[in-house]
Amino acid sequence: MNVEGLISDLAFILLMGAVVTVLFKWIKQPVVLGYIVAGFLASPHFEYLPSVTSEENIDFWAQIGIVVLLFSLGLEFSFRKLLNSGGSAVVTALIIVVGMMCAGFAVGHLLHYNSINCLFLGGMLSMSSTTIIIKAFTDMGLRQKKFASMVLAVLIVEDLFAVLMMVLLSSIAINKSVEGSELVYSVGKLVFFLIIWILVGVYVLPSLLGRIRNYLNNETLLIVSMGLCLGMAVFSVYCGFSLALGAFVMGSVLAGTSYAERIEHVVTPVKDLFGAVFFISVGMMVQPAILATYWMPVILLSMVVISGMIIFGTTGMLVTGQSLRVAIQSGFSLTQIGEFAFIIATLGMSLGVLDSTIYPIVVAVSVITTFTTPYFIKLSQPAYDYVERHLPRRLNFLINRYQQEADRSEAEGRPWGKILKRYVWRTVLYSIVLIAIHLLSMQYLMPYLSELVGAWSKFVGVAVTLLVMAPFLIALMIPISHMPGIPDTSTRIPRLVMMIFRFLIALFFVVRTFIDIYSTRAGLGVVISVAVLLGLYFSRRIRTSMSRIESKFLDNLNERELRRSGKKNTVVHDLHQAYVQVGTASPFVGERLMDSNLRHKYGVNVVGIQRGNIYIPIPNGRTRLYPGDTISVIGTDDQIESLLPDIEAMLPETDSPIAPSQIKLTSILLTPESPLISKTPQSTSLRDTYNALVVAVDRGGEHIDSRPDLVFEPGDIVWMVGRPSELNKLK
């Protein structure tokens, strides 16, 4: 590797990016577009400026950018959050992928490509760009919107679908048919590794971080988190998946810990640096010659991507019970193709089945749709307003009714459905662990024992394997505990059916172990193993141990929620200690503790305040509360629960967030007819009515500072701070 060239190329594109993005900020355009333009200017395709020495150097930095971006996404998208929106995300992603595959196939035939090329083209058009959308949402301050979280869930599911699509397309390209067994194997492998990563990560990492919490300053936390990110990314490649998938999984695991916000804070500069390089690398792929030669297919495919994603994305969200506003905003956010389009195109080229003209066309479409993405996100609100005005009243009523029914169904649910869901998740998790133990035993343990003990290797192998499996086999068959609010009589039959089903699964693992090791003596082994299982089933110690392990896993999975509510952090008797963040709309913001009456009103005691890197132990009554403070309170469950809604209150979301640049200082000359005459700043309610603040008053050439008892007079020049549009109404 030419290290000097690597550094010089990085320096050149960062300087180019700095100049162009400052210009784009000045003309109030999205920063991501500035990165794309900077990439084009730094590429060999723009001959009027120097270019990078090697595009491979930029690709190296861009790959790091993708990994860090997906890791940062995972930090805001814990598995709990993914599961909560999982059903809607899966259905929406499926509608988008199938719809865009069909649209791409039809357009491919229109452009006179053969069937294989049409299939690959459909696959390229069906995947939106996760990294592009993350950057656009971040730049526009939309990451906390409801539709943004739904879109990100859809993108993660699409990335999982992309892994399966590549297997499917490879099978069709090579064998001219679909290899069902290979597809099933890929699906199973993906699910298997995801669950193993989640189980190990959730069970181990929160406990590990808790043990070393005294040594985790910002520097060590950055090293630990990035080491875990890159380590999981490498392990993901070793297992046959992408770097990005491993990085996202690690981010999601850490998102469930109490360190998520701190990790996100220390990783942000790294993400911004390498994320910029990634978007600059996208701009470097712009080839004017290709655009000039194939302008008609490029424009056609760009229109198909934009219109198709809007239609299928909006439809998918509506089908899953989302509101019309969320559905339209989501559809308009998905109007681009990204990195997976290039991966699928590269796969087709390597298999020798893809027309050589398709790759540069898809690159051009990707760049164009990336460039237009921020504008379509901005257009989503006007589009919703237009559709709402012109949508037939009956259809609008049906959409709202469908959404309400979906919300009610999700909130209520059926008792047997809740029991079934809990049983299924438990069965899947323990089955995956048992599969992992079986594979490790066959792959590593048996060859090692064969060399170590010779003839006794099979007996010892069976004994060791079943001994390791035993706790999980018992846990698989143990009935779940009573669920509050659900009578046992209403779930007796589902419980019985699931108990029989899980017993058969446990028996299958035992039988399979004996068949793989003792193929000629499997019958005898099954009989013995069933007897052993029945004996272990009634072992109170094993059942207690597995319940403790399961409880530990669930506590780690919900660590942030438990830390917030304090339910598992008992101090003494029924008193718990919770860590609550002060919201922007909390009525206690700016108040002193002595004036807030938290102890009198809620019964809780404030024992500490974390403000950034500063910790205030046992704060006195003069200490004030500010937004973002994490206060440590002690109280009963009921007291803490009554405190949470008020202390965590957040300002409502606005469709048009106000930027600092929109607030101006302006002056107003008061005439005798002005409604402000003979009133004071306090009595006019300027702050509430016009979102304006009086700064000063000029009266007869004399400057007067604003004060609550100042009375306005004709001829006064009043200086105010506020939005020009509101102040113009006041004028």
C-alpha positions in Angstrom: 0.0 0.0 0.0 1.3 3.5 -1.0 0.8 5.2 2.4 1.8 8.6 1.0 -0.8 8.4 -1.8 -3.4 7.2 0.7 -2.9 10.2 3.0 -2.6 12.7 0.1 -5.9 11.5 -1.5 -7.6 11.7 1.9 -6.3 15.2 2.4 -7.3 16.3 -1.1 -10.9 15.1 -0.9 -11.4 16.4 2.6 -10.2 19.9 1.6 -12.4 19.8 -1.5 -15.3 18.6 0.7 -14.7 21.4 3.2 -14.9 24.1 0.5 -17.9 22.8 -1.3 -20.0 22.0 1.8 -19.4 25.4 3.3 -20.6 26.8 -0.1 -23.7 24.5 0.1 -24.3 25.6 3.7 -24.2 29.2 2.5 -26.8 28.6 -0.2 -28.9 26.6 2.3 -28.6 23.2 0.5 -28.3 19.8 2.1 -24.7 18.9 3.0 -24.9 15.5 1.5 -25.3 17.1 -1.9 -22.2 19.1 -1.3 -20.2 15.9 -0.7 -21.4 14.4 -4.0 -20.5 17.6 -5.9 -17.1 17.6 -4.1 -16.6 14.0 -5.1 -17.2 14.8 -8.8 -14.8 17.7 -8.7 -12.1 15.5 -7.2 -12.6 12.7 -9.6 -10.6 12.0 -12.8 -13.9 12.8 -14.8 -13.5 16.5 -14.0 -10.4 17.5 -15.9 -10.1 21.1 -14.8 -8.9 20.3 -11.3 -6.3 17.9 -9.9 -7.8 14.5 -9.1 -7.0 11.7 -6.6 -4.1 9.4 -7.4 -6.1 6.2 -6.9 -9.8 5.6 -6.6 -9.0 2.4 -4.6 -7.6 4.6 -1.8 -11.0 6.4 -1.5 -12.9 3.1 -1.6 -10.8 2.0 1.4 -11.8 5.0 3.4 -15.4 4.7 2.2 -15.7 1.2 3.4 -14.8 2.4 6.9 -17.4 5.1 6.6 -20.1 2.5 5.8 -19.2 0.5 8.9 -19.2 3.5 11.2 -22.5 4.8 9.8 -24.2 1.5 10.3 -22.8 1.2 13.8 -24.2 4.6 14.6 -27.6 3.6 13.2 -27.6 0.6 15.4 -26.9 2.7 18.5 -30.3 4.5 17.9 -32.1 1.3 16.9 -32.0 -1.3 19.7 -33.4 -4.7 19.1 -36.3 -3.9 21.3 -37.2 -0.9 19.1 -36.7 -3.1 16.0 -39.0 -5.7 17.3 -41.7 -3.1 18.2 -41.8 -2.0 14.6 -40.8 -5.3 13.1 -44.1 -6.5 11.7 -44.8 -3.2 9.9 -41.2 -3.0 8.7 -41.2 -6.5 7.3 -44.5 -6.2 5.4 -43.6 -2.7 4.0 -40.1 -3.9 2.9 -41.7 -7.0 1.3 -44.2 -4.9 -0.7 -41.4 -2.5 -1.8 -39.0 -5.3 -2.9 -41.6 -7.3 -4.8 -43.1 -4.2 -6.4 -39.8 -2.7 -7.4 -38.6 -6.1 -8.7 -41.6 -6.3 -11.0 -41.2 -2.7 -12.1 -37.5 -3.2 -12.8 -38.2 -6.4 -14.7 -40.8 -4.7 -16.9 -38.6 -1.7 -17.6 -35.7 -4.0 -18.4 -37.8 -5.7 -21.1 -38.8 -2.3 -22.4 -35.0 -1.5 -22.8 -34.6 -4.8 -24.7 -32.5 -6.7 -22.0 -32.9 -10.4 -21.6 -34.7 -12.1 -18.6 -31.6 -12.6 -16.5 -30.5 -8.9 -16.9 -34.1 -7.8 -16.1 -34.1 -9.8 -12.9 -30.8 -8.3 -11.8 -32.0 -4.8 -12.8 -35.1 -5.3 -10.6 -32.9 -6.4 -7.7 -30.8 -3.3 -8.0 -33.8 -1.0 -8.1 -35.5 -2.5 -5.0 -33.0 -1.5 -2.3 -33.0 2.0 -0.9 -29.7 3.4 0.5 -29.5 3.2 4.3 -26.4 5.4 4.5 -27.9 8.2 2.3 -31.1 8.3 4.2 -29.4 8.4 7.6 -27.3 11.3 6.5 -30.3 13.2 5.0 -32.3 12.7 8.2 -29.4 13.8 10.4 -28.7 17.0 8.3 -32.4 17.9 8.3 -33.0 17.2 12.0 -35.6 14.4 11.4 -34.0 11.5 13.2 -36.5 11.7 16.1 -39.6 11.8 13.9 -41.9 8.8 14.0 -41.7 8.2 10.2 -37.9 8.3 10.4 -37.8 5.4 12.8 -40.2 3.5 10.6 -38.1 4.1 7.5 -34.9 3.0 9.3 -36.6 -0.2 10.3 -37.7 -0.9 6.7 -34.1 -0.2 5.5 -32.7 -2.8 8.0 -35.2 -5.4 6.8 -34.4 -4.6 3.2 -30.7 -5.1 3.9 -31.5 -8.6 5.3 -33.6 -9.3 2.2 -30.7 -8.2 0.0 -28.6 -11.1 1.4 -31.3 -13.6 0.4 -31.8 -11.9 -3.0 -28.1 -12.3 -3.8 -28.3 -16.0 -3.2 -31.5 -16.2 -5.3 -30.0 -14.3 -8.2 -26.8 -16.3 -8.1 -28.7 -19.5 -8.2 -30.9 -18.4 -11.2 -27.8 -17.1 -13.1 -25.8 -20.3 -12.6 -28.4 -23.0 -12.7 -31.2 -21.2 -14.7 -33.5 -22.2 -11.8 -34.0 -21.6 -8.1 -32.1 -23.9 -5.8 -34.6 -24.2 -2.9 -32.2 -26.0 -0.6 -29.5 -23.3 -1.0 -32.0 -20.5 -0.3 -33.4 -22.2 2.8 -29.8 -22.8 4.0 -29.0 -19.1 3.5 -32.1 -18.0 5.4 -31.4 -20.4 8.2 -27.8 -19.3 8.4 -28.7 -15.7 8.6 -31.3 -16.2 11.3 -29.0 -18.5 13.2 -26.1 -16.1 13.4 -28.3 -13.0 14.1 -29.8 -14.7 17.1 -26.5 -16.1 18.4 -25.0 -12.6 18.1 -27.9 -11.1 19.9 -28.0 -13.7 22.7 -24.2 -13.5 23.4 -24.1 -9.7 23.0 -27.1 -8.9 25.2 -26.1 -11.4 27.9 -22.4 -10.5 28.1 -21.8 -6.9 27.1 -24.0 -5.0 29.6 -22.5 -7.0 32.5 -19.0 -6.5 31.2 -19.4 -2.7 30.8 -21.0 -2.6 34.2 -17.9 -4.2 35.8 -15.5 -1.7 34.1 -17.7 1.4 34.4 -15.2 3.2 36.7 -12.5 3.1 34.0 -14.7 4.3 31.1 -14.0 7.9 30.4 -14.7 9.3 26.9 -11.3 8.1 25.5 -11.5 4.5 26.7 -15.2 4.3 25.8 -14.4 5.3 22.2 -11.7 2.7 22.0 -13.9 0.0 23.5 -16.9 0.7 21.4 -15.0 1.1 18.1 -13.1 -2.1 18.9 -16.3 -4.0 19.4 -17.8 -2.5 16.2 -14.9 -3.5 14.0 -14.5 -6.8 15.7 -18.1 -7.8 15.0 -17.8 -6.5 11.5 -14.8 -8.7 10.8 -16.5 -11.7 12.5 -19.6 -11.0 10.3 -17.4 -11.3 7.1 -15.9 -14.5 8.5 -19.4 -16.0 8.8 -20.2 -15.0 5.2 -22.1 -11.7 5.7 -21.2 -8.1 5.2 -19.1 -5.7 7.3 -22.1 -3.4 7.6 -24.4 -6.1 9.0 -21.9 -6.9 11.8 -21.5 -3.2 12.6 -25.2 -2.7 12.8 -25.7 -5.7 15.1 -23.0 -4.5 17.5 -24.6 -1.0 17.6 -28.0 -2.5 18.3 -26.6 -4.6 21.2 -24.9 -1.5 22.7 -28.1 0.5 22.2 -29.8 -1.5 25.0 -27.1 -0.5 27.5 -27.0 2.6 29.7 -23.9 3.7 27.8 -25.7 4.2 24.4 -25.9 8.0 24.6 -22.3 8.4 25.7 -21.1 6.0 23.0 -23.1 7.9 20.3 -21.6 11.1 21.5 -17.9 10.0 21.4 -18.4 8.2 18.0 -20.1 11.1 16.2 -16.8 12.8 15.1 -15.6 9.5 13.7 -18.9 8.9 11.9 -18.9 12.5 10.4 -15.3 12.1 9.1 -15.6 8.7 7.4 -19.3 9.3 6.4 -18.2 12.3 4.5 -15.6 10.2 2.6 -18.3 7.7 1.7 -20.6 10.3 0.2 -17.6 11.9 -1.6 -16.8 8.5 -3.1 -20.4 8.3 -4.4 -19.8 11.6 -6.2 -16.6 10.3 -7.8 -18.6 7.7 -9.7 -20.4 10.4 -11.8 -19.3 10.0 -15.4 -20.6 12.7 -17.7 -19.8 10.6 -20.8 -22.1 7.8 -19.6 -24.9 10.3 -18.8 -24.6 11.8 -22.3 -24.6 8.3 -24.0 -27.3 6.6 -22.0 -29.4 9.7 -20.9 -32.7 8.1 -21.9 -32.3 4.9 -19.8 -30.9 6.9 -16.9 -33.8 9.3 -16.8 -36.4 6.5 -17.3 -34.9 4.4 -14.5 -34.6 7.4 -12.2 -38.3 8.2 -12.7 -39.2 4.5 -12.0 -37.1 4.5 -8.8 -38.6 7.7 -7.5 -42.3 7.0 -8.4 -42.1 3.3 -7.5 -40.6 3.9 -4.1 -43.2 6.6 -3.3 -46.1 4.3 -4.4 -44.9 1.0 -2.9 -43.5 2.6 0.3 -46.7 4.6 1.0 -48.8 1.6 0.2 -46.8 -0.7 2.5 -47.1 1.8 5.4 -50.8 2.2 4.9 -51.3 -1.6 4.7 -49.6 -2.0 8.1 -51.9 0.5 9.8 -49.8 3.7 9.7 -51.4 7.1 9.3 -51.6 8.8 5.9 -49.0 11.4 7.0 -46.4 8.8 8.2 -47.0 6.7 5.1 -46.5 9.6 2.6 -43.4 10.9 4.5 -41.9 7.4 4.5 -42.6 6.8 0.8 -40.9 10.1 -0.1 -37.9 9.3 2.0 -37.1 6.0 0.2 -36.6 7.5 -3.3 -33.1 6.4 -4.1 -30.9 3.3 -4.6 -27.5 2.9 -3.0 -24.7 0.5 -2.1 -26.6 -2.8 -2.5 -27.4 -1.9 -6.1 -23.6 -1.7 -6.8 -23.1 -5.0 -4.9 -25.7 -6.8 -6.9 -24.4 -5.3 -10.2 -20.9 -6.5 -9.3 -22.2 -10.0 -8.6 -23.9 -10.1 -12.0 -20.6 -8.9 -13.7 -18.6 -11.5 -11.9 -21.0 -14.3 -13.0 -20.8 -13.0 -16.6 -24.5 -12.6 -17.0 -24.9 -8.9 -16.7 -24.8 -6.6 -19.7 -21.8 -4.3 -19.4 -23.9 -1.2 -20.0 -26.1 -1.7 -17.0 -23.5 -1.0 -14.3 -22.6 2.6 -15.3 -26.3 3.3 -15.9 -27.2 2.1 -12.4 -24.4 4.2 -10.9 -25.7 7.3 -12.7 -29.3 6.5 -11.4 -27.9 6.1 -7.9 -26.1 9.5 -8.0 -29.2 11.3 -9.4 -31.6 9.8 -6.9 -29.1 10.5 -4.1 -29.0 14.1 -5.2 -32.8 14.5 -5.2 -33.4 12.6 -1.9 -33.3 15.7 0.4 -35.7 17.6 -1.9 -38.2 14.7 -1.9 -38.1 14.5 1.9 -38.9 18.2 2.0 -41.7 17.7 -0.5 -43.4 15.0 1.7 -45.2 17.5 3.9 -46.6 19.6 0.9 -47.5 16.3 -0.8 -49.4 15.1 2.3 -51.3 18.5 2.5 -52.3 18.2 -1.1 -53.4 14.6 -0.9 -55.4 15.3 2.3 -57.2 18.2 0.7 -58.1 16.2 -2.5 -58.6 12.7 -1.0 -62.3 11.6 -1.1 -63.8 12.0 2.3 -65.0 8.4 2.4 -61.5 7.1 1.5 -59.9 9.3 4.1 -62.4 8.0 6.7 -61.6 4.4 5.8 -57.8 5.0 6.1 -58.2 6.6 9.6 -60.6 3.8 10.7 -58.1 1.1 9.5 -55.3 2.8 11.4 -57.3 3.1 14.6 -58.4 -0.6 14.3 -54.7 -1.6 13.8 -53.6 0.4 16.8 -56.4 -1.0 19.0 -55.7 -4.6 17.9 -52.0 -4.1 18.6 -52.7 -2.6 22.0 -55.2 -5.2 23.2 -54.2 -8.4 21.5 -55.7 -11.8 22.5 -54.6 -13.6 25.6 -53.6 -16.8 23.7 -51.8 -14.6 21.1 -49.6 -13.1 23.9 -48.9 -16.6 25.3 -48.1 -18.0 21.9 -45.7 -15.1 21.1 -43.8 -15.6 24.3 -43.6 -19.4 23.8 -42.5 -19.0 20.2 -39.7 -16.5 21.0 -38.5 -18.7 23.8 -38.6 -21.8 21.6 -36.7 -20.1 18.8 -34.0 -18.7 21.1 -33.2 -22.0 22.9 -33.4 -24.0 19.7 -30.8 -21.7 18.1 -28.5 -22.2 21.2 -29.0 -26.0 20.9 -28.1 -25.9 17.2 -25.0 -24.0 18.0 -23.9 -26.5 20.7 -24.6 -29.4 18.3 -22.6 -27.9 15.4 -19.6 -27.1 17.7 -19.7 -30.6 19.1 -19.7 -32.2 15.6 -17.2 -29.8 14.1 -14.6 -29.5 16.9 -15.3 -31.7 19.9 -15.7 -35.1 18.2 -12.5 -34.8 16.1 -10.6 -33.7 19.2 -12.0 -36.6 21.3 -11.2 -39.1 18.5 -7.5 -38.2 18.8 -7.6 -37.9 22.6 -9.5 -41.0 23.9 -9.8 -43.2 20.7 -12.5 -45.9 21.0 -14.3 -44.0 23.9 -14.6 -40.8 21.8 -18.3 -41.4 20.8 -19.4 -42.2 24.4 -17.6 -39.3 25.8 -18.8 -37.0 23.0 -22.4 -37.9 23.6 -22.1 -37.5 27.3 -20.4 -34.1 27.0 -22.8 -32.8 24.3 -25.9 -33.8 26.2 -24.5 -32.4 29.5 -23.9 -29.0 27.9 -27.3 -29.2 26.2 -29.2 -30.3 29.3 -29.9 -26.9 30.9 -31.2 -25.5 27.6 -33.3 -28.6 26.9 -34.9 -28.3 30.3 -35.5 -24.6 29.9 -37.0 -25.3 26.5 -39.7 -27.5 28.2 -40.3 -25.5 31.3 -43.8 -23.8 31.2 -43.6 -20.0 31.2 -44.7 -18.2 34.4 -48.1 -16.7 34.8 -48.6 -13.4 32.8 -50.3 -10.6 34.7 -53.8 -9.8 33.5 -54.3 -13.1 31.6 -56.3 -15.8 33.4 -54.8 -19.3 33.1 -58.2 -20.8 32.2 -58.2 -18.8 28.9 -54.8 -20.1 27.8 -54.9 -23.7 29.1 -55.1 -25.3 25.6 -52.4 -23.1 24.0 -50.1 -23.9 26.9 -50.7 -27.6 26.6 -50.1 -27.6 22.8 -46.9 -25.6 23.1 -45.6 -27.8 26.0 -46.0 -30.9 23.8 -44.5 -29.2 20.8 -41.5 -28.0 22.8 -41.0 -31.5 24.3 -40.8 -32.9 20.8 -38.3 -30.3 19.7 -36.1 -31.2 22.8 -36.4 -34.8 22.0 -35.4 -34.2 18.4 -32.1 -32.6 19.5 -31.3 -35.6 21.6 -32.2 -38.0 18.8 -30.1 -36.1 16.3 -27.1 -36.1 18.6 -27.2 -39.9 18.9 -27.8 -40.4 15.2 -24.8 -38.2 14.2 -22.5 -39.9 16.7 -24.0 -43.4 17.3 -25.9 -44.1 14.0 -26.1 -47.9 14.7 -27.2 -47.5 18.4 -29.5 -44.5 18.0 -32.6 -46.4 19.3 -31.0 -47.4 22.6 -29.6 -43.9 23.0 -33.0 -42.3 22.5 -34.6 -44.4 25.2 -31.8 -43.6 27.7 -31.9 -39.9 26.8 -35.7 -39.7 27.2 -35.4 -41.2 30.7 -32.6 -38.7 31.5 -34.7 -35.8 30.2 -37.7 -36.8 32.3 -35.5 -37.1 35.4 -33.9 -33.7 34.7 -37.3 -32.1 34.0 -38.3 -32.5 37.6 -35.0 -31.1 38.9 -35.8 -27.9 40.9 -32.2 -26.8 40.9 -31.9 -26.8 37.1 -35.2 -25.1 36.6 -34.2 -22.4 39.1 -30.8 -21.9 37.4 -32.3 -21.6 34.0 -34.9 -19.1 35.3 -32.1 -17.0 36.8 -30.2 -17.1 33.4 -33.3 -16.1 31.5 -34.0 -13.3 34.0 -30.5 -12.0 33.6 -30.8 -12.0 29.8 -34.1 -10.1 30.0 -32.7 -7.6 32.5 -29.7 -6.9 30.2 -32.0 -6.5 27.2 -34.1 -3.9 29.1 -31.3 -2.3 31.0 -32.1 1.2 29.9 -35.8 0.9 30.7 -35.0 -0.7 34.1 -32.5 2.1 34.9 -35.1 4.7 34.0 -37.9 3.1 36.2 -35.6 1.7 38.9 -37.7 -1.5 39.2 -34.7 -3.8 39.6 -32.6 -1.4 41.6 -33.8 -1.8 45.1 -32.2 0.4 47.8 -34.0 -0.6 50.9 -37.4 -2.3 51.5 -39.7 -1.0 48.7 -37.6 2.0 47.8 -35.9 2.0 44.4 -33.3 4.2 42.7 -34.0 5.4 39.2 -32.1 7.6 36.7 -34.4 10.0 34.8 -33.6 12.5 32.1 -35.1 16.0 32.3 -37.1 16.7 29.2 -37.2 20.0 27.2 -40.9 20.6 28.2 -40.6 19.6 31.9 -42.3 22.1 34.2 -39.3 21.9 36.4 -36.8 23.2 33.9 -34.9 26.2 35.3 -36.3 25.8 38.8 -34.4 25.3 41.9 -34.9 22.0 43.7 -36.3 23.8 46.7 -39.0 25.5 44.6 -39.9 22.3 42.5 -41.4 20.5 45.5 -40.5 17.2 44.0 -40.4 15.6 47.5 -43.7 17.1 48.6 -45.6 16.4 45.3 -44.2 13.0 44.3 -42.5 11.7 47.5 -39.1 11.2 45.8 -35.7 12.3 46.9 -33.1 13.7 44.4 -29.7 12.2 45.4 -27.6 13.2 42.4 -27.5 15.0 39.1 -25.4 14.1 36.0 -24.9 17.1 33.8 -22.7 16.1 30.8 -19.4 15.1 32.3 -20.2 16.7 35.7 -21.8 14.8 38.5 -23.4 16.7 41.4 -23.8 14.4 44.4 -26.5 15.2 47.0 -27.5 18.6 45.3 -28.6 21.4 47.6 -31.9 23.2 47.3 -30.4 26.0 45.2 -29.3 23.7 42.4 -31.4 24.2 39.3 -32.6 21.6 36.8 -31.8 21.9 33.1 -32.9 20.0 30.0 -30.8 16.9 29.5 -29.9 16.5 33.1 -30.0 12.9 34.4 -31.3 13.0 37.9 -31.0 10.1 40.4 -34.1 9.8 42.5 -35.2 7.4 45.2 -38.8 6.4 45.8 -41.3 3.6 45.5 -42.4 2.2 42.1 -45.7 4.2 42.3 -43.9 7.5 43.2 -41.3 7.1 40.4 -44.0 6.2 37.9 -46.0 9.3 38.7 -42.9 11.4 38.3 -41.8 10.1 34.9 -44.4 11.8 32.6 -43.8 15.3 34.1 -40.0 15.2 34.4 -39.5 13.6 30.9 -42.0 15.8 29.1 -40.6 16.8 25.7 -41.6 19.6 23.4 -44.0 18.4 20.7 -42.6 17.7 17.2 -43.1 20.4 14.6 -43.4 19.9 10.9 -41.2 22.9 10.3 -38.4 23.1 12.8 -37.0 26.6 13.4 -33.3 27.1 12.6 -31.3 29.7 14.6 -30.8 31.6 11.3 -34.6 32.2 11.1 -34.6 34.3 14.3 -34.0 38.0 13.6 -33.7 41.3 15.5 -36.0 43.9 14.1 -37.5 47.3 15.1 -41.2 48.5 15.1 -42.3 52.1 15.3 -45.4 52.4 17.5 -48.1 54.7 16.1 -51.0 56.1 18.2 -53.3 53.4 16.8 -50.9 50.6 17.9 -52.6 48.0 20.2 -49.4 48.1 22.4 -49.9 51.7 23.5 -50.3 52.1 27.3 -49.5 48.4 27.8 -46.4 46.7 29.3 -44.3 43.9 27.7 -45.8 41.5 30.3 -49.5 42.4 29.7 -49.2 42.3 25.9 -48.4 38.5 25.8 -46.0 39.1 23.0 -44.1 35.9 23.8 -47.1 33.7 23.7 -49.0 35.3 20.8 -46.1 36.2 18.4 -43.2 34.2 19.8 -41.4 37.6 20.2 -39.2 39.1 23.0 -38.8 42.8 23.6 -35.1 43.6 23.9 -35.0 47.4 24.2 -36.9 50.6 23.5 -35.8 53.9 21.9 -37.8 56.9 23.2 -36.9 60.4 22.1 -33.4 59.4 21.2 -32.9 57.7 24.6 -32.1 54.0 24.9 -34.3 52.2 27.5 -33.7 48.6 28.6 -36.7 46.4 28.6 -38.3 45.8 31.9 -41.7 44.2 32.9 -43.3 47.5 34.1 -42.2 49.6 31.1 -45.3 51.3 29.5 -45.3 51.7 25.6 -45.9 55.2 24.3 -46.6 56.5 20.7 -43.4 57.2 18.9 -41.4 54.5 20.7 -39.1 52.3 18.5 -39.4 48.8 20.0 -36.6 46.4 19.3 -37.7 42.8 19.2 -36.3 39.3 18.6 -38.4 36.7 16.8 -39.3 35.2 13.4 -39.7 37.9 10.7 -43.0 36.4 9.5 -44.5 36.7 13.0 -43.1 40.2 13.6 -44.5 41.4 10.3 -48.0 40.4 11.5 -47.4 42.5 14.6 -46.3 45.5 12.5 
